Amino acid sequence: MPTDALTRADAALPLAGGSRGERARRRMAHALDWLFAGTVASSVYGAMRIGIAGIFLVRHADWLRPWVYLEHHRFVRGLMFMDTSALAPRLRSPLVPFLTLGDTTTHVLVYVRTGLSLLLLLGVRARITAALLALVSYLLFAADRYRYYHHLHLLYVTLFWLALAPIGDSLTLTRGLARLRARFWPTAEQPTAVSLRRASSPLWPLQLLRAQALSVYVAAAVSKLDASFLRGDALRELETAWVLKGAVWETARDALGYGGVATFSAGTELMIALGLAVRPTRRVSVLLAWTFHAGISLCMPVYSFGAQMAVLVFAFWPKTTSNPA
């Protein structure tokens, strides 16, 4: 992927002339440069890495139980998937045939998963750590289909995308320690604290993360463009099952009705997707997305989905250089 900005001369290269194949290749190269060429502040990748790692650590354990009760604490005690004490016969249904893991193997993988998430939070070998964390997490998933959750699948896919990004270029433990050494114990051979700061990184990995966020909103909105949903049938059923509840839900229901809330949610998701795709409205759309997910979280249990999307849409907040997209 290109990492340097387009120059005026590059941008002015003619797309006409030559054979049809050559013209098609030039158009493709121009389109790729238009989408992916440029740079962005390195701290963006570091902040997203810390956000996703923090969410991972909170969602896969009950560390916060003494201070705040979260939705997954209803069924997670200690580290997630660590409890294998159910009496035989236990129902297991591996996604991959014959991949049933024993208790010892499961416990080892859970400890490895926890260690990798801590290393990712600190930025230690960040890209490799993110990839291994996603692989181990999917292995635990594949061993039993009853462990599957949509929002965890989204979290693990995000880890794979982060593994392609320079997430170890800023806000890491090793860089922090190196800057402290350079500041307080400088030597002739050591770089200065200022030189250890990497101001910018390639834009193209951020564009992939942005594409993932857009795909979530578009898919969610399109799935709601159904007559039954737009009438509010699904919302009525969720309310009957005590999934939708609380003062925010009751206020919205009373003000708009079931169909109105359904139409509003589908329209808001489409609006967020369109707003994020256009540079002038990106930051407003980020704020709208954060507000939208906060409202959903106050109405129904979505576990860590709202926090994950908050981190993903943050990819649209920073300014980029030399990218006309």
C-alpha positions in Angstrom: 0.0 0.0 0.0 1.3 3.5 -0.7 2.5 5.5 2.3 3.5 8.8 0.6 1.1 11.5 -0.4 0.3 12.1 -4.0 2.2 15.0 -5.5 0.6 17.4 -7.9 2.5 15.8 -10.8 1.2 12.3 -9.8 -2.3 13.6 -9.5 -2.1 15.1 -13.0 -0.9 12.0 -14.7 -3.2 11.4 -17.7 -5.5 8.4 -17.5 -6.1 8.4 -21.2 -3.7 7.0 -23.8 -2.1 3.6 -24.2 -3.9 0.3 -24.5 -7.1 -0.4 -22.8 -5.3 -2.6 -20.2 -2.8 0.2 -19.5 -5.6 2.7 -19.0 -7.5 0.3 -16.7 -4.3 -0.2 -14.6 -3.7 3.5 -14.3 -7.3 4.1 -13.3 -7.0 1.4 -10.7 -3.7 2.8 -9.4 -5.2 6.3 -9.2 -8.2 5.0 -7.3 -6.0 3.1 -4.8 -3.9 6.2 -4.2 -7.1 8.3 -3.8 -8.3 5.9 -1.1 -5.2 4.9 0.7 -2.4 7.3 0.1 -1.5 9.7 3.0 -0.6 9.8 6.6 -2.3 10.1 10.0 -1.1 10.8 13.5 0.5 7.7 15.0 -1.3 8.3 18.3 -4.6 7.3 16.6 -3.5 3.7 16.2 -2.1 3.6 19.7 -5.4 5.0 21.2 -7.4 2.4 19.2 -5.1 -0.4 20.4 -5.5 0.7 24.0 -9.3 1.0 23.7 -9.8 -2.4 22.1 -7.4 -4.1 24.5 -9.2 -2.5 27.5 -12.6 -3.6 26.2 -11.2 -7.1 25.7 -9.9 -7.4 29.2 -13.2 -6.1 30.7 -15.5 -8.2 28.5 -13.6 -11.5 29.1 -13.5 -11.4 32.9 -15.3 -9.9 35.9 -12.5 -7.7 37.1 -14.8 -4.8 37.7 -17.5 -6.7 39.7 -16.5 -5.1 43.1 -17.0 -1.6 41.6 -19.5 -1.8 38.8 -21.9 -4.5 37.7 -21.8 -5.2 33.9 -24.2 -7.3 31.8 -21.8 -10.2 31.2 -21.2 -10.6 35.0 -24.5 -12.6 35.0 -22.6 -15.6 33.4 -18.9 -14.8 33.7 -17.2 -15.7 36.9 -13.4 -15.0 36.9 -12.0 -15.4 33.4 -14.5 -16.2 30.6 -14.7 -19.9 29.5 -12.6 -20.8 32.6 -15.5 -22.5 34.4 -15.6 -26.1 33.1 -17.1 -27.5 36.3 -20.4 -28.5 34.9 -21.3 -32.1 35.6 -21.2 -34.7 32.8 -22.7 -35.2 30.4 -21.9 -31.7 29.1 -23.3 -30.4 25.8 -20.5 -29.5 23.5 -20.9 -28.6 19.8 -17.6 -27.6 18.1 -17.8 -25.4 15.1 -15.0 -27.5 13.6 -15.6 -31.2 13.8 -13.5 -33.1 16.4 -12.1 -29.8 17.8 -13.5 -30.3 21.3 -10.9 -29.1 23.7 -10.2 -30.7 27.1 -10.5 -28.7 30.3 -6.7 -28.4 30.7 -6.2 -27.1 27.2 -9.1 -24.7 27.6 -7.6 -23.3 30.8 -4.2 -22.9 29.2 -5.7 -21.1 26.2 -7.7 -18.8 28.5 -4.5 -17.8 30.5 -2.7 -17.3 27.2 -5.5 -15.1 25.9 -5.4 -13.0 29.1 -1.7 -12.6 28.9 -1.8 -11.5 25.3 -4.5 -9.0 26.0 -2.4 -7.4 28.7 0.6 -7.3 26.3 -1.6 -5.7 23.7 -2.7 -3.0 26.2 1.0 -2.2 26.9 1.9 -2.3 23.3 4.5 -5.1 23.6 5.1 -6.6 20.1 1.7 -5.1 19.4 1.0 -6.3 15.9 2.0 -9.9 16.5 0.2 -9.9 19.9 -3.0 -8.6 18.2 -2.9 -11.4 15.6 -2.2 -14.1 18.2 -4.9 -12.8 20.5 -7.5 -13.0 17.7 -6.3 -16.6 16.7 -6.5 -17.9 20.3 -9.9 -16.3 20.8 -11.3 -17.8 17.7 -9.9 -21.2 18.7 -11.8 -21.1 21.9 -14.9 -20.0 19.9 -14.5 -22.9 17.4 -14.3 -25.5 20.2 -17.9 -24.8 21.2 -20.5 -23.0 19.1 -22.5 -22.1 22.2 -19.7 -19.6 23.1 -20.4 -17.5 20.0 -21.5 -13.9 20.4 -21.9 -11.4 17.5 -20.1 -8.6 19.3 -17.2 -10.8 20.3 -16.8 -11.9 16.6 -16.7 -8.2 15.7 -14.1 -7.7 18.4 -11.9 -10.4 17.1 -12.1 -9.2 13.5 -11.1 -5.8 14.7 -8.0 -7.4 16.3 -7.0 -8.8 12.9 -7.3 -5.4 11.3 -5.3 -3.8 14.1 -2.6 -6.5 13.4 -2.1 -4.8 10.0 -1.7 -1.3 11.5 1.3 0.3 13.1 -0.2 0.0 16.6 3.1 -0.2 18.2 4.4 3.2 17.0 3.0 5.2 19.9 1.6 4.9 23.5 3.5 1.8 24.3 5.4 0.7 27.4 8.7 0.2 25.6 8.6 3.6 24.0 7.6 5.3 27.2 10.5 3.7 29.1 12.9 4.6 26.3 11.7 8.2 26.4 12.2 8.3 30.1 15.8 7.0 29.8 16.5 9.5 27.0 15.2 12.3 29.1 16.8 11.6 32.5 19.8 9.4 31.6 20.9 10.7 28.1 24.0 9.3 26.5 25.7 10.0 23.2 24.5 6.8 21.7 20.9 7.1 22.8 18.3 8.9 20.7 16.7 12.0 22.3 13.2 11.9 23.7 11.9 14.0 20.9 13.4 11.7 18.2 11.6 8.7 19.8 8.2 10.3 18.9 6.8 9.1 15.7 4.5 11.9 14.5 2.7 10.1 11.6 2.0 6.7 10.2 0.5 5.4 6.9 -3.2 6.0 6.4 -4.2 2.8 4.7 -4.7 0.6 7.8 -7.0 3.2 9.2 -9.0 3.2 6.0 -9.6 -0.6 6.5 -10.8 0.0 10.0 -13.1 2.7 8.7 -14.5 0.3 6.1 -15.3 -2.2 8.9 -17.2 0.4 10.8 -19.1 1.5 7.8 -20.0 -2.1 6.9 -21.5 -2.6 10.4 -23.8 0.5 10.0 -24.8 -0.3 6.5 -25.6 -4.0 7.2 -27.5 -3.0 10.4 -29.6 -0.4 8.5 -30.3 -2.6 5.5 -31.4 -5.5 7.7 -34.0 -3.2 9.3 -35.5 -2.2 6.0 -38.3 -4.8 6.4 -42.0 -4.0 6.7 -42.3 -6.1 9.9 -39.4 -4.4 11.6 -40.5 -0.9 10.5 -43.9 -1.6 12.0 -42.2 -2.2 15.3 -43.0 -5.9 15.6 -39.4 -6.8 16.7 -39.4 -4.1 19.3 -42.7 -5.3 20.8 -41.3 -8.8 21.1 -38.1 -7.5 22.7 -40.2 -5.5 25.2 -42.4 -8.5 26.0 -39.2 -10.5 26.7 -37.9 -7.8 29.0 -35.0 -7.1 26.7 -36.1 -3.5 26.0 -36.7 -1.6 29.2 -35.8 1.4 31.2 -36.8 5.1 31.2 -35.0 6.0 27.9 -36.9 3.2 26.1 -40.2 4.1 27.6 -39.8 7.8 26.7 -38.8 7.0 23.1 -41.7 4.5 22.8 -44.3 6.9 24.2 -43.1 9.8 22.0 -42.6 7.9 18.7 -44.4 4.6 19.0 -43.0 1.2 18.1 -42.9 1.9 14.4 -41.4 5.4 14.9 -38.6 4.1 17.0 -37.9 1.3 14.5 -37.8 3.8 11.6 -35.7 6.2 13.6 -33.1 3.5 14.4 -32.8 2.4 10.8 -32.6 6.0 9.5 -30.0 6.9 12.1 -27.7 4.0 11.1 -28.0 5.0 7.5 -27.3 8.7 8.4 -24.2 7.7 10.4 -22.9 5.6 7.6 -23.4 8.4 5.0 -22.0 11.0 7.3 -18.9 9.1 8.2 -18.2 8.5 4.5 -18.0 12.2 3.7 -15.2 14.3 5.1 -17.1 17.5 6.1 -19.6 15.6 8.2 -17.3 13.0 9.8 -16.8 14.5 13.2 -20.5 15.4 13.6 -21.3 11.8 12.6 -18.8 10.4 15.2 -20.6 12.4 17.9 -24.0 11.1 16.6 -22.8 7.5 16.6 -21.5 7.8 20.2 -24.8 9.3 21.3 -26.8 6.6 19.4 -24.9 3.8 21.0 -25.1 5.3 24.5 -28.9 5.4 24.0 -29.1 1.8 22.9 -27.0 0.7 25.8 -29.5 2.5 28.2 -32.4 0.6 26.6 -31.2 -3.0 26.2 -28.2 -5.3 27.0 -25.6 -5.0 24.2 -22.6 -6.0 26.3 -19.5 -4.4 24.9 -20.9 -3.7 21.4 -21.5 0.0 22.1 -17.9 0.5 23.4 -16.4 -1.4 20.5 -18.3 0.8 18.0 -17.2 3.9 19.9 -13.6 2.9 19.4 -14.1 2.0 15.7 -15.9 5.3 14.8 -13.0 7.1 16.5 -11.1 6.1 13.4 -13.0 8.9 11.5 -12.1 11.6 14.0 -8.5 12.5 13.2 -7.5 14.6 10.4 -5.5 13.0 7.6 -2.9 14.5 5.2 -2.7 14.3 1.4 -5.8 12.1 1.1 -8.6 13.6 -0.9 -11.1 11.0 0.2 
